[in-house]
């Protein structure tokens, strides 16, 4: 249904986000997004470590 996003689509999305949140909210929004991604990656690493430890015990 959805293909790969091209440069034009990304620019349109960023412009819409800029219009919705405004230029003053963008740094806060990007910081929150970055923290969310970091937390997600940390959770994945922790889960994979637990799975590895469980497989080593078996």
PyMOL commands that set and color helices and strands:
alter all, ss='L'
color gray80, all
select helices_A, chain A and resi 7-21+23-57
alter helices_A, ss='H'
color red, helices_A
deselect
rebuild
show_as cartoon
